[in-house]
Amino acid sequence: MSNSPWAAEEVMTEENVREISATDLIPAGNYEGQIMPLTDESFRVVQTDNGTHPLEGKTTVRLHVVLYTDAGERHLFTDAFPGTVKAVSKKGNEYVRPESRIASMLYKATGMFGQDFLAVCEFAAANRLKYRITVSKEKVDAETGKVYEAQNKIGGITAI
């Protein structure tokens, strides 16, 4: 683009991007936290172009988790689905989708088994729970060469 408003020195290198991504990571550990109250925008029906996603046509909820760390509040976003949905990995191994695992952890932490998931989320918004945060390592897909950046994940949720 010949009329770019940015000077040539105002570009990001791969190293810049990695540094920024690394500073966004929450250190692995256990933190008290709450989910933010749900809004209409929290819900979405999974729809893909090819229609083959394991959650295709199902309603998931986007959870905004506020963690209370020594460095202040940190925010983490994750999806949840209150049912057991399984998928098959590229290597052919069956696994439970992360959306189902997150919902399962919230049911277990709140003890609200058998209740509507909206009530579970409302409880988790009104009460602090303990979230175990993990950090996945950066990975490179050997077949495609695609780089998957390190990211935070919820490894467990328990009552306080």
Backbone as a chain_set.jsonl record, in Angstrom:
{"seq": "MSNSPWAAEEVMTEENVREISATDLIPAGNYEGQIMPLTDESFRVVQTDNGTHPLEGKTTVRLHVVLYTDAGERHLFTDAFPGTVKAVSKKGNEYVRPESRIASMLYKATGMFGQDFLAVCEFAAANRLKYRITVSKEKVDAETGKVYEAQNKIGGITAI", "coords": {"N": [[0.854, -1.179, 0.0], [0.756, 2.058, -0.94], [0.126, 4.458, 0.358], [0.403, 4.239, 3.13], [-0.221, 4.978, 6.54], [1.676, 4.433, 8.446], [5.027, 4.577, 9.459], [7.94, 3.023, 8.037], [9.425, 1.898, 10.117], [7.555, 1.259, 11.98], [6.555, -1.461, 12.348], [5.701, -4.857, 13.119], [7.721, -7.407, 14.257], [8.241, -10.988, 14.175], [9.334, -11.661, 16.604], [8.532, -9.464, 18.188], [5.781, -9.956, 18.316], [5.737, -12.404, 19.686], [6.815, -11.587, 22.173], [4.826, -9.833, 23.082], [2.632, -11.57, 23.236], [3.575, -13.304, 25.228], [3.602, -11.618, 27.47], [0.95, -11.348, 27.967], [0.167, -13.677, 29.129], [-1.069, -15.429, 31.948], [0.575, -16.294, 34.878], [1.12, -19.755, 35.649], [-0.844, -21.29, 38.149], [-2.858, -21.23, 41.182], [-5.806, -19.451, 41.547], [-8.164, -17.277, 43.075], [-11.378, -16.516, 41.796], [-14.062, -15.171, 39.75], [-16.812, -15.58, 37.508], [-17.895, -13.235, 35.083], [-21.138, -11.698, 35.085], [-23.54, -13.193, 32.893], [-24.488, -12.153, 29.596], [-26.721, -11.406, 26.849], [-24.995, -11.53, 24.694], [-23.204, -13.419, 25.49], [-23.906, -15.919, 24.68], [-23.803, -18.289, 22.025], [-24.672, -19.931, 19.006], [-23.113, -22.659, 17.657], [-21.871, -22.611, 14.483], [-20.541, -23.71, 11.508], [-18.811, -23.457, 8.361], [-18.547, -25.914, 7.025], [-20.094, -27.566, 8.564], [-19.275, -29.612, 10.303], [-18.343, -29.452, 12.893], [-17.963, -30.665, 16.237], [-19.724, -29.488, 18.064], [-21.671, -28.421, 16.515], [-24.546, -26.551, 15.829], [-25.265, -26.426, 18.492], [-25.763, -24.559, 21.541], [-23.347, -22.62, 22.999], [-21.632, -21.093, 25.785], [-19.866, -18.12, 26.339], [-17.517, -17.589, 28.651], [-16.38, -15.116, 30.82], [-13.823, -14.882, 32.812], [-12.768, -13.503, 35.809], [-9.81, -13.229, 37.403], [-8.199, -13.077, 40.545], [-5.199, -11.959, 41.186], [-1.833, -11.657, 42.574], [-0.786, -9.554, 41.194], [-2.934, -8.049, 40.588], [-6.228, -7.806, 39.04], [-6.855, -10.226, 36.549], [-7.847, -11.291, 33.323], [-9.61, -13.906, 31.72], [-10.835, -15.778, 29.036], [-13.169, -18.234, 28.088], [-14.943, -20.975, 26.585], [-17.998, -22.759, 27.289], [-19.998, -25.714, 27.601], [-22.868, -27.376, 28.642], [-22.927, -30.316, 28.485], [-21.937, -33.631, 27.528], [-19.666, -33.678, 25.104], [-17.936, -35.253, 22.632], [-14.943, -35.617, 20.664], [-12.721, -36.425, 17.937], [-9.266, -36.682, 17.724], [-6.614, -35.559, 15.459], [-4.922, -37.695, 15.391], [-6.592, -39.764, 15.754], [-7.59, -40.31, 18.275], [-10.104, -40.399, 20.751], [-11.602, -37.742, 22.595], [-12.844, -35.631, 25.259], [-14.472, -32.65, 24.579], [-13.122, -29.36, 25.273], [-15.036, -27.437, 26.043], [-17.045, -28.937, 27.239], [-15.589, -30.004, 29.367], [-15.003, -27.698, 30.907], [-17.595, -26.901, 31.736], [-18.231, -29.172, 33.239], [-16.327, -28.981, 35.298], [-17.27, -26.655, 36.57], [-19.799, -27.503, 37.462], [-18.979, -29.469, 39.29], [-17.416, -27.935, 41.129], [-19.325, -26.207, 42.181], [-21.21, -27.935, 43.141], [-23.706, -28.217, 42.106], [-25.096, -30.258, 40.753], [-27.183, -31.594, 38.195], [-28.722, -29.318, 37.965], [-29.905, -26.485, 36.051], [-27.611, -25.16, 33.715], [-27.365, -22.407, 33.496], [-28.039, -21.482, 36.045], [-25.868, -22.501, 37.445], [-23.805, -20.971, 36.332], [-24.641, -18.431, 37.171], [-24.311, -18.716, 39.934], [-21.522, -19.013, 40.004], [-20.829, -16.513, 39.194], [-21.631, -14.945, 41.281], [-20.2, -15.875, 43.417], [-16.939, -16.529, 44.675], [-14.632, -18.812, 43.259], [-12.012, -21.279, 43.119], [-9.57, -21.247, 40.695], [-7.532, -23.269, 38.75], [-4.882, -22.438, 36.896], [-3.223, -23.134, 33.919], [-0.384, -23.158, 31.689], [-0.016, -23.611, 28.368], [2.502, -24.892, 26.19], [4.185, -23.316, 23.419], [3.453, -24.645, 20.238], [4.275, -26.369, 17.221], [2.68, -27.433, 14.387], [3.536, -30.354, 12.899], [2.802, -31.282, 10.377], [1.532, -29.139, 8.995], [2.989, -26.896, 9.643], [1.963, -24.821, 11.026], [1.961, -22.473, 13.662], [1.169, -22.69, 17.011], [0.508, -20.551, 19.494], [1.702, -20.184, 22.896], [-0.635, -20.559, 25.521], [-3.084, -19.675, 28.034], [-4.935, -21.945, 30.061], [-7.757, -23.376, 31.702], [-7.249, -25.566, 34.199], [-8.527, -26.715, 36.266], [-11.267, -26.344, 38.567], [-12.331, -25.42, 41.731], [-14.212, -25.429, 44.817], [-14.064, -22.846, 47.292]], "CA": [[0.0, 0.0, 0.0], [1.659, 3.193, -1.08], [-0.253, 5.577, 1.226], [0.293, 3.749, 4.495], [0.016, 6.003, 7.558], [2.708, 4.021, 9.377], [6.39, 4.635, 8.928], [8.531, 1.699, 7.843], [9.916, 1.344, 11.386], [6.423, 0.893, 12.813], [6.069, -2.781, 11.966], [5.939, -5.844, 14.161], [8.459, -8.602, 13.863], [7.76, -12.198, 14.843], [9.804, -11.559, 17.993], [7.624, -8.523, 18.859], [4.51, -10.637, 18.548], [5.945, -13.389, 20.768], [6.983, -10.863, 23.434], [3.512, -9.329, 23.496], [1.83, -12.733, 23.632], [4.091, -13.824, 26.498], [3.222, -10.731, 28.57], [-0.48, -11.524, 28.217], [-0.073, -14.938, 29.828], [-1.195, -15.44, 33.402], [1.448, -17.371, 35.374], [0.44, -20.956, 36.13], [-1.071, -21.259, 39.588], [-4.231, -21.279, 41.664], [-6.293, -18.095, 41.798], [-9.588, -17.077, 43.301], [-11.963, -15.775, 40.69], [-15.496, -15.225, 39.496], [-17.145, -15.263, 36.128], [-18.722, -12.041, 34.954], [-22.525, -12.063, 34.772], [-23.775, -13.477, 31.476], [-25.346, -11.254, 28.834], [-27.196, -12.048, 25.617], [-23.844, -11.738, 23.825], [-22.411, -14.534, 26.01], [-24.377, -17.17, 24.09], [-23.742, -18.39, 20.561], [-24.922, -21.233, 18.405], [-21.951, -23.011, 16.844], [-22.154, -22.848, 13.07], [-19.343, -23.672, 10.685], [-19.077, -23.548, 6.917], [-18.693, -27.297, 6.564], [-21.073, -28.246, 9.399], [-18.749, -30.831, 10.923], [-17.845, -29.203, 14.251], [-18.678, -31.52, 17.205], [-20.765, -28.72, 18.747], [-22.5, -27.813, 15.47], [-25.954, -26.364, 16.16], [-25.469, -26.358, 19.944], [-25.514, -23.252, 22.139], [-22.269, -22.552, 23.985], [-21.574, -19.823, 26.503], [-18.538, -17.532, 26.449], [-17.316, -17.172, 30.037], [-15.353, -14.115, 31.102], [-13.38, -15.184, 34.174], [-11.899, -12.504, 36.43], [-8.942, -13.874, 38.39], [-7.598, -12.129, 41.482], [-3.8, -12.35, 41.342], [-1.008, -10.702, 43.328], [-0.539, -8.416, 40.305], [-4.223, -7.415, 40.297], [-7.194, -8.606, 38.289], [-6.502, -10.708, 35.211], [-9.054, -11.76, 32.643], [-9.458, -15.092, 30.891], [-12.083, -16.101, 28.351], [-13.273, -19.639, 27.688], [-16.296, -21.404, 26.237], [-18.498, -23.898, 28.05], [-21.217, -26.357, 27.114], [-23.282, -28.294, 29.709], [-23.226, -31.668, 28.035], [-20.726, -34.344, 27.15], [-19.431, -33.69, 23.658], [-16.633, -35.852, 22.332], [-14.395, -35.398, 19.321], [-11.614, -37.31, 17.615], [-8.078, -35.912, 17.363], [-5.996, -35.891, 14.172], [-4.287, -39.01, 15.53], [-7.632, -40.777, 15.887], [-7.947, -40.55, 19.675], [-11.307, -39.724, 21.211], [-11.418, -36.906, 23.785], [-13.978, -34.777, 25.613], [-14.222, -31.263, 24.174], [-12.848, -28.451, 26.393], [-16.274, -26.771, 26.476], [-17.705, -29.86, 28.169], [-14.759, -30.12, 30.584], [-15.184, -26.483, 31.713], [-18.912, -27.002, 32.383], [-18.121, -30.235, 34.237], [-15.587, -28.431, 36.442], [-18.138, -25.721, 37.278], [-20.79, -28.299, 38.189], [-18.313, -30.114, 40.435], [-17.001, -26.92, 42.105], [-20.495, -25.616, 42.821], [-22.054, -28.977, 43.703], [-25.063, -27.997, 41.601], [-25.374, -31.324, 39.798], [-28.566, -31.746, 37.777], [-29.405, -28.034, 37.825], [-29.692, -25.789, 34.793], [-26.262, -24.579, 33.676], [-27.462, -20.97, 33.721], [-27.987, -21.303, 37.501], [-24.474, -22.766, 37.836], [-23.038, -19.788, 35.942], [-25.042, -17.332, 38.057], [-23.642, -18.961, 41.214], [-20.09, -18.744, 39.813], [-20.675, -15.061, 39.051], [-21.903, -14.333, 42.586], [-19.317, -16.443, 44.436], [-15.582, -16.849, 44.229], [-14.172, -20.196, 43.18], [-10.569, -21.331, 42.896], [-9.267, -21.676, 39.332], [-6.141, -23.687, 38.503], [-4.504, -21.954, 35.568], [-2.037, -23.747, 33.335], [0.129, -22.491, 30.495], [0.423, -24.588, 27.361], [3.698, -24.459, 25.477], [4.035, -23.066, 21.984], [3.601, -25.872, 19.457], [4.27, -26.243, 15.769], [2.092, -28.602, 13.741], [4.563, -30.941, 12.032], [2.285, -31.445, 9.017], [1.186, -27.878, 8.335], [3.921, -25.836, 10.009], [1.24, -23.78, 11.756], [2.448, -22.246, 15.015], [0.155, -22.445, 18.028], [1.148, -19.818, 20.585], [1.428, -20.583, 24.278], [-1.878, -19.948, 25.983], [-3.61, -20.088, 29.325], [-6.076, -22.847, 30.086], [-8.257, -23.698, 33.035], [-6.963, -26.967, 34.464], [-9.404, -27.194, 37.333], [-12.042, -25.359, 39.321], [-12.777, -26.01, 42.993], [-14.847, -24.527, 45.778], [-13.134, -22.244, 48.265]], "C": [[0.889, 1.228, 0.0], [1.344, 4.348, -0.136], [-0.413, 5.151, 2.677], [0.587, 4.856, 5.491], [1.141, 5.647, 8.541], [4.07, 4.07, 8.713], [6.947, 3.216, 8.86], [8.998, 1.09, 9.158], [8.781, 0.924, 12.314], [5.774, -0.391, 12.302], [6.368, -3.738, 13.108], [6.678, -7.031, 13.573], [7.843, -9.8, 14.573], [8.153, -12.169, 16.315], [8.919, -10.598, 18.791], [6.316, -9.203, 19.239], [4.652, -11.651, 19.679], [6.087, -12.71, 22.122], [5.637, -10.373, 23.963], [2.641, -10.478, 23.977], [2.267, -13.263, 24.987], [3.673, -12.941, 27.67], [1.741, -10.85, 28.898], [-0.78, -12.769, 29.037], [-0.145, -14.731, 31.343], [-0.298, -16.561, 33.902], [0.625, -18.556, 35.891], [0.293, -20.872, 37.646], [-2.545, -21.358, 39.905], [-4.664, -19.882, 42.075], [-7.774, -18.13, 42.136], [-10.116, -16.277, 42.127], [-13.459, -15.948, 40.629], [-15.703, -15.037, 38.003], [-18.009, -14.015, 36.133], [-20.151, -12.484, 34.645], [-22.716, -12.23, 33.261], [-24.708, -12.433, 30.877], [-25.843, -12.014, 27.609], [-26.034, -12.372, 24.684], [-22.959, -12.905, 24.278], [-22.745, -15.852, 25.308], [-24.212, -17.149, 22.576], [-24.022, -19.823, 20.14], [-23.748, -21.514, 17.481], [-22.412, -23.349, 15.435], [-20.858, -22.715, 12.297], [-19.725, -23.825, 9.22], [-19.332, -24.979, 6.469], [-19.636, -28.128, 7.441], [-20.586, -29.482, 10.127], [-18.208, -30.634, 12.334], [-18.631, -30.065, 15.235], [-19.812, -30.805, 17.946], [-21.725, -28.038, 17.764], [-23.967, -27.764, 15.902], [-26.259, -26.248, 17.637], [-25.125, -24.956, 20.454], [-24.428, -23.367, 23.195], [-22.336, -21.196, 24.679], [-20.124, -19.396, 26.605], [-18.412, -16.984, 27.861], [-16.157, -16.198, 30.124], [-14.985, -14.303, 32.574], [-12.449, -14.086, 34.656], [-11.133, -13.215, 37.533], [-8.303, -12.804, 39.253], [-6.183, -12.61, 41.798], [-3.064, -11.33, 42.19], [-0.745, -9.437, 42.517], [-1.829, -7.674, 39.96], [-5.135, -8.348, 39.523], [-6.637, -8.979, 36.926], [-7.75, -11.342, 34.617], [-8.728, -12.918, 31.706], [-10.828, -15.407, 30.293], [-12.053, -17.555, 27.913], [-14.727, -19.948, 27.366], [-16.69, -22.607, 27.076], [-19.777, -24.416, 27.398], [-21.616, -27.427, 28.128], [-23.751, -29.664, 29.225], [-21.928, -32.323, 27.633], [-20.635, -34.402, 25.629], [-18.024, -34.208, 23.434], [-16.238, -35.55, 20.903], [-13.263, -36.394, 19.127], [-10.44, -36.455, 17.14], [-7.567, -36.324, 15.991], [-5.344, -37.27, 14.2], [-5.307, -40.127, 15.744], [-8.055, -41.089, 17.311], [-9.185, -39.746, 20.06], [-10.995, -38.918, 22.477], [-12.69, -36.105, 24.037], [-13.597, -33.338, 25.275], [-14.002, -30.366, 25.4], [-14.103, -27.751, 26.917], [-17.034, -27.637, 27.481], [-16.925, -29.986, 29.468], [-14.949, -28.905, 31.484], [-16.525, -26.538, 32.447], [-18.883, -28.042, 33.496], [-17.409, -29.737, 35.496], [-16.456, -27.479, 37.253], [-19.227, -26.463, 38.053], [-20.158, -28.908, 39.439], [-17.967, -29.094, 41.517], [-18.183, -26.337, 42.859], [-21.376, -26.656, 43.509], [-23.49, -28.921, 43.197], [-25.45, -29.018, 40.522], [-26.866, -31.385, 39.472], [-29.329, -30.448, 37.617], [-29.066, -27.411, 36.474], [-28.333, -25.087, 34.823], [-26.284, -23.069, 33.871], [-27.393, -20.674, 35.219], [-26.567, -21.526, 38.019], [-23.62, -21.542, 37.526], [-23.371, -18.586, 36.825], [-24.39, -17.477, 39.422], [-22.157, -18.605, 41.108], [-19.812, -17.259, 39.588], [-20.833, -14.362, 40.407], [-20.929, -14.777, 43.675], [-17.945, -16.736, 43.855], [-15.339, -18.349, 44.263], [-12.664, -20.144, 42.985], [-10.326, -21.954, 41.526], [-7.791, -22.055, 39.242], [-5.833, -23.341, 37.053], [-3.213, -22.637, 35.136], [-1.603, -22.927, 32.126], [0.604, -23.575, 29.536], [1.65, -24.024, 26.649], [3.362, -24.16, 24.026], [4.296, -24.362, 21.236], [3.597, -25.539, 17.977], [3.712, -27.543, 15.203], [3.086, -29.126, 12.714], [4.094, -31.058, 10.588], [2.103, -30.119, 8.292], [2.193, -26.761, 8.589], [3.262, -24.698, 10.777], [1.744, -23.703, 13.191], [1.261, -21.937, 15.92], [0.852, -21.806, 19.221], [0.822, -20.437, 21.937], [0.158, -19.879, 24.716], [-2.261, -20.461, 27.361], [-4.801, -21.005, 29.131], [-6.51, -23.03, 31.529], [-8.073, -25.198, 33.224], [-7.825, -27.567, 35.547], [-10.121, -26.047, 37.986], [-12.524, -26.055, 40.584], [-13.461, -24.947, 43.848], [-13.785, -23.969, 46.717], [-13.566, -22.655, 49.651]], "O": [[1.711, 1.387, 0.903], [2.231, 5.153, 0.145], [-1.287, 5.662, 3.378], [1.548, 5.604, 5.31], [1.515, 6.471, 9.375], [4.241, 3.662, 7.564], [6.468, 2.32, 9.554], [8.969, -0.132, 9.303], [9.032, 0.29, 13.339], [4.616, -0.406, 11.885], [7.201, -3.448, 13.967], [6.304, -7.576, 12.534], [7.016, -9.639, 15.47], [7.387, -12.606, 17.174], [8.588, -10.878, 19.944], [5.816, -9.039, 20.351], [3.776, -11.744, 20.54], [5.545, -13.194, 23.117], [5.352, -10.489, 25.154], [1.984, -10.371, 25.013], [1.428, -13.633, 25.809], [3.415, -13.454, 28.759], [1.322, -10.488, 29.997], [-1.875, -12.898, 29.584], [0.621, -13.961, 31.923], [-0.394, -17.682, 33.402], [-0.433, -18.374, 36.495], [1.209, -20.43, 38.34], [-3.377, -21.545, 39.018], [-3.983, -19.21, 42.85], [-8.539, -18.905, 41.564], [-9.403, -15.465, 41.538], [-14.047, -16.754, 41.351], [-14.887, -14.42, 37.319], [-18.763, -13.772, 37.075], [-20.358, -13.523, 34.018], [-22.127, -11.501, 32.462], [-25.592, -11.903, 31.549], [-25.423, -13.146, 27.366], [-26.074, -13.369, 23.963], [-22.069, -13.333, 23.543], [-21.951, -16.792, 25.34], [-24.45, -16.13, 21.927], [-23.661, -20.782, 20.822], [-23.425, -20.698, 16.618], [-23.229, -24.245, 15.224], [-20.157, -21.711, 12.421], [-20.826, -24.267, 8.891], [-20.21, -25.238, 5.645], [-19.946, -29.27, 7.101], [-21.394, -30.319, 10.531], [-17.664, -31.574, 12.914], [-19.848, -30.192, 15.095], [-20.755, -31.449, 18.405], [-22.502, -27.169, 18.159], [-24.553, -28.776, 16.287], [-27.405, -25.994, 18.007], [-24.297, -24.259, 19.868], [-24.564, -24.114, 24.163], [-23.011, -20.277, 24.215], [-19.251, -20.205, 26.919], [-19.104, -16.036, 28.232], [-15.086, -16.434, 29.565], [-15.745, -13.928, 33.467], [-11.458, -13.771, 33.998], [-11.724, -13.738, 38.478], [-7.91, -11.748, 38.756], [-5.992, -13.545, 42.575], [-3.598, -10.263, 42.494], [-0.508, -8.371, 43.084], [-1.817, -6.767, 39.128], [-4.846, -9.535, 39.372], [-6.03, -8.158, 36.239], [-8.6, -11.865, 35.338], [-7.719, -12.912, 31.002], [-11.85, -15.311, 30.972], [-11.035, -18.047, 27.428], [-15.633, -19.253, 27.826], [-15.838, -23.378, 27.52], [-20.52, -23.681, 26.749], [-20.808, -28.297, 28.452], [-24.859, -30.098, 29.54], [-20.924, -31.643, 27.42], [-21.418, -35.08, 24.964], [-17.052, -33.676, 23.971], [-17.078, -35.265, 20.049], [-12.896, -37.119, 20.052], [-10.598, -35.606, 16.262], [-8.025, -37.315, 15.424], [-5.226, -37.931, 13.169], [-4.939, -41.292, 15.896], [-8.805, -42.039, 17.536], [-9.298, -38.564, 19.735], [-10.219, -39.358, 23.325], [-13.51, -35.924, 23.137], [-12.521, -32.87, 25.647], [-14.618, -30.581, 26.444], [-14.213, -27.501, 28.117], [-17.595, -27.129, 28.452], [-17.514, -30.065, 30.546], [-15.048, -29.055, 32.702], [-16.589, -26.255, 33.644], [-19.442, -27.824, 34.57], [-17.828, -30.031, 36.616], [-16.396, -27.482, 38.483], [-19.543, -26.09, 39.183], [-20.744, -28.864, 40.521], [-18.197, -29.35, 42.699], [-18.068, -26.008, 44.04], [-22.195, -26.311, 44.361], [-24.387, -29.513, 43.797], [-26.057, -28.668, 39.51], [-27.708, -31.245, 40.359], [-30.478, -30.466, 37.174], [-28.071, -27.765, 35.84], [-27.955, -24.494, 35.834], [-25.31, -22.503, 34.367], [-26.747, -19.706, 35.622], [-26.116, -20.825, 38.924], [-22.809, -21.121, 38.35], [-22.483, -17.812, 37.184], [-23.96, -16.486, 40.013], [-21.598, -17.976, 42.007], [-18.684, -16.802, 39.773], [-20.235, -13.312, 40.643], [-20.836, -14.144, 44.727], [-17.81, -17.136, 42.699], [-15.78, -19.053, 45.172], [-12.105, -19.081, 42.715], [-10.812, -23.046, 41.232], [-6.913, -21.273, 39.607], [-6.435, -23.873, 36.12], [-2.244, -22.706, 35.891], [-2.362, -22.108, 31.609], [1.506, -24.352, 29.849], [1.802, -22.808, 26.53], [2.391, -24.678, 23.475], [5.235, -25.092, 21.551], [2.993, -24.558, 17.542], [4.216, -28.625, 15.504], [3.436, -28.421, 11.768], [4.903, -30.945, 9.667], [2.469, -29.984, 7.124], [2.245, -25.788, 7.837], [3.921, -23.723, 11.138], [1.931, -24.723, 13.854], [0.458, -21.049, 15.638], [1.681, -22.436, 19.879], [-0.19, -21.119, 22.102], [-0.095, -18.739, 24.329], [-1.826, -21.529, 27.794], [-5.57, -20.869, 28.179], [-5.72, -22.858, 32.458], [-8.664, -26.002, 32.504], [-7.853, -28.785, 35.729], [-9.649, -24.91, 37.966], [-13.067, -27.157, 40.518], [-13.309, -23.745, 43.629], [-12.727, -24.572, 46.9], [-12.933, -22.269, 50.634]]}, "num_chains": 1, "name": "protein.A"}
